[in-house]
Amino acid sequence: MDAWSYSSLSTFKQCPKKYYHLKIAKDVKDYGNEATRYGNKLHKAAELYIKSDTPLEKGFEFLKPTLESIKNIDGTKHCELRLGISKSKAGTQYGATKFFADDTWWRGIADLIIVNGEKAYLIDYKSSKNARYADTKQLDLLAAATFLHFPEVEVVKSALAFVVSNEFVKKKHEAPLLKSYLAQFDPDLERIEVAEETGVWNAVSGPLCAYCPVKTCPHWKERR
């Protein structure tokens, strides 16, 4: 199994057939939609403001109060940090590695990590209208990677920052629990391995089928 990310795992859980075409066969590309393009622009605006005080372009001025409060947090700030995790063949040991290394088991990008001695802050920007469907499991992965890449860190205070609605979904992570943060994904990863071994990638029908780029799927339908 190739290196995985939280987004690729989410795609598999949503629909194995979609995952197959995007990640295995690679015969379909997902160019996103208006919402994803807006989210990308928002992330870039936040990155540049934190990293180099680049003025917020028109339409993103509302981010300033939130970003100013984040800038005031003491510590070394790492924006859009690419992180990799390796895993031993026995499956019991994890290590820090590069994003595209040969031994990369998981890879992810942290929107912002602030390291201050034994404490770190992890911020993941969200452009959704509200925090109703907040999923903090992504924070577990990024916090685990933070512990591995910054061994001096003992505690990570992480948050999903829903900047549109000004909501913060917070979570605290502790270094001794690192393995548990990663092991929770094993059942879903095993499902992907079984699908690879058997070649069975079942299509799943759902409300997002109209947005799926896999138009050869029997569940695909034209958006209205």
VEXMIDREN-447443 format. One line per 8 residues: number of its first residue (from 0); for each residue x, y, z of C-alpha. Coordinates in Angstrom, 1 decimal. Example, Ala and Ser with C-alpha at 12.3 -4.5 7.8 and 13.67 -1.06 7.14 Angstrom:
0 = 12.3/-4.5/7.8; 13.7/-1.1/7.1
***
This chain:
0 = 0.0/0.0/0.0; 1.3/3.4/-1.0; 1.6/6.3/1.5; -1.8/7.5/2.6; -3.2/10.8/3.7; -6.3/11.7/5.7; -8.0/12.9/2.5; -7.3/9.7/0.6
8 = -8.6/7.6/3.5; -11.7/9.8/3.6; -12.2/9.2/-0.1; -12.0/5.4/0.4; -14.5/5.5/3.2; -16.9/7.6/1.1; -16.6/5.3/-1.9; -14.0/2.6/-2.7
16 = -14.7/2.9/-6.4; -13.9/6.6/-6.4; -10.7/5.9/-4.5; -9.7/3.3/-7.0; -10.0/5.6/-10.0; -8.3/8.6/-8.3; -5.6/6.8/-6.4; -4.9/3.4/-8.0
24 = -5.8/3.5/-11.7; -5.4/7.2/-11.8; -7.5/7.4/-14.9; -9.7/10.2/-13.4; -8.7/13.6/-12.0; -10.6/15.6/-9.4; -10.3/19.3/-10.3; -12.4/20.3/-7.3
32 = -15.2/22.8/-7.3; -15.9/26.4/-6.4; -15.8/25.6/-2.6; -12.5/23.8/-2.8; -11.0/26.7/-4.9; -12.2/29.2/-2.3; -10.7/27.1/0.5; -7.4/27.0/-1.3
40 = -7.3/30.8/-1.7; -8.2/31.3/2.0; -5.5/29.0/3.1; -2.9/30.8/1.0; -4.1/34.2/2.3; -3.7/33.0/5.9; -0.3/31.4/5.2; 1.1/34.6/3.7
48 = -0.3/36.8/6.5; 1.2/34.7/9.2; 4.5/34.1/7.5; 5.3/37.5/5.9; 2.6/40.0/7.0; 1.3/40.0/3.4; -1.9/42.2/3.4; -5.1/40.2/3.1
56 = -6.7/40.6/-0.3; -10.2/41.8/-0.8; -12.7/39.3/0.4; -10.5/37.9/3.1; -10.2/40.9/5.4; -12.5/39.1/7.9; -9.7/36.8/8.7; -7.6/39.5/10.3
64 = -8.8/39.3/14.0; -8.4/35.5/14.1; -5.0/35.6/12.4; -3.8/38.4/14.6; -4.7/36.4/17.7; -2.7/33.4/16.3; 0.3/35.6/15.4; 0.4/36.7/19.1
72 = 1.1/33.1/20.2; 4.8/32.8/21.3; 6.9/30.3/19.5; 8.5/29.4/16.1; 5.8/29.4/13.4; 5.9/26.7/10.7; 3.3/27.5/7.9; 2.1/24.8/5.4
80 = 4.6/22.3/6.9; 4.9/19.0/4.9; 5.2/16.1/7.3; 5.8/12.4/6.8; 5.6/9.4/9.1; 7.3/6.0/8.6; 6.1/2.8/10.2; 8.2/-0.3/10.9
88 = 7.4/-3.6/9.2; 6.3/-5.0/12.5; 3.8/-2.1/12.7; 4.9/-1.2/16.2; 7.3/1.7/15.7; 6.8/5.1/14.0; 9.3/7.7/12.9; 9.7/11.1/11.3
96 = 10.5/11.1/7.6; 10.2/13.3/4.6; 7.0/14.0/2.7; 8.1/12.0/-0.4; 10.7/9.6/1.2; 10.8/6.0/0.1; 9.7/4.9/3.6; 6.8/7.3/4.0
104 = 3.8/5.5/5.4; 1.6/8.6/6.0; 1.9/12.2/4.7; 0.1/15.4/5.5; 0.4/19.1/5.5; -0.1/21.2/8.7; -1.5/24.6/8.0; 0.3/26.0/11.0
112 = 2.4/24.6/13.8; 3.8/26.9/16.5; 6.6/25.3/18.6; 7.5/26.8/22.0; 9.7/24.4/24.0; 7.7/21.4/25.3; 4.5/22.9/24.0; 3.1/23.3/20.5
120 = 0.0/24.7/18.9; -1.5/23.2/15.8; -4.0/25.1/13.7; -6.0/23.7/10.8; -8.0/26.3/8.9; -11.5/25.4/7.7; -13.5/27.4/5.2; -16.8/25.7/6.0
128 = -19.7/28.0/7.0; -19.8/26.4/10.5; -18.3/23.7/12.7; -21.4/21.5/12.6; -19.6/18.6/10.9; -16.2/19.1/12.6; -14.0/16.0/12.4; -11.0/16.1/14.8
136 = -9.4/12.9/13.7; -7.2/14.8/11.2; -5.8/16.7/14.2; -4.8/13.3/15.8; -2.6/12.6/12.8; -1.0/16.0/12.6; -0.4/16.0/16.4; 1.3/12.6/16.1
144 = 3.5/13.9/13.3; 4.3/17.0/15.4; 5.6/14.8/18.3; 7.8/12.8/15.9; 9.2/15.8/14.0; 9.7/17.9/17.1; 10.8/15.4/19.8; 11.0/18.1/22.5
152 = 7.3/18.7/22.3; 5.3/17.0/25.1; 1.9/18.6/24.6; 0.1/19.8/21.5; -2.9/22.1/21.7; -4.7/21.7/18.4; -7.7/23.3/16.9; -9.9/23.3/13.8
160 = -10.3/27.0/13.1; -13.6/27.6/11.3; -12.6/31.1/10.3; -15.9/32.0/8.5; -18.0/31.4/11.6; -15.2/32.2/14.0; -15.5/28.9/15.8; -12.6/26.8/17.2
168 = -13.0/23.1/17.9; -10.1/22.4/20.3; -8.3/19.2/21.3; -5.3/18.4/23.5; -2.7/15.8/22.6; 0.0/14.2/24.8; 3.2/12.6/23.5; 2.8/9.3/25.4
176 = -0.5/8.6/23.5; 1.2/9.0/20.1; 0.7/5.4/19.0; -3.0/5.4/20.0; -3.6/8.4/17.8; -2.2/6.5/14.8; -3.5/3.0/15.6; -7.1/4.1/15.4
184 = -6.8/4.2/11.6; -5.6/0.6/11.2; -9.1/-1.0/10.6; -9.8/1.4/7.6; -6.3/0.9/6.3; -6.7/-2.8/6.4; -9.9/-2.5/4.4; -7.9/-0.7/1.7
192 = -5.3/-3.5/1.7; -8.0/-6.1/1.3; -9.5/-4.2/-1.6; -6.0/-4.1/-3.2; -5.5/-7.8/-2.8; -8.9/-8.8/-4.1; -9.4/-6.1/-6.7; -12.9/-5.4/-5.3
200 = -13.7/-1.7/-5.2; -17.4/-1.4/-4.5; -19.3/1.7/-5.5; -21.3/3.4/-2.8; -24.3/5.5/-3.6; -24.8/8.7/-1.7; -25.7/12.4/-1.8; -22.3/13.3/-3.1
208 = -22.5/11.2/-6.3; -23.5/14.2/-8.3; -20.2/15.9/-7.4; -18.0/12.8/-8.2; -15.6/13.0/-11.1; -16.0/9.2/-11.8; -18.7/9.5/-14.5; -18.5/5.9/-15.5
216 = -19.9/4.8/-12.1; -23.5/3.5/-12.3; -24.4/5.8/-9.4; -23.2/9.0/-11.0; -25.8/11.5/-12.0; -25.9/14.9/-13.6; -26.2/17.8/-11.1; -29.3/19.8/-11.3
***
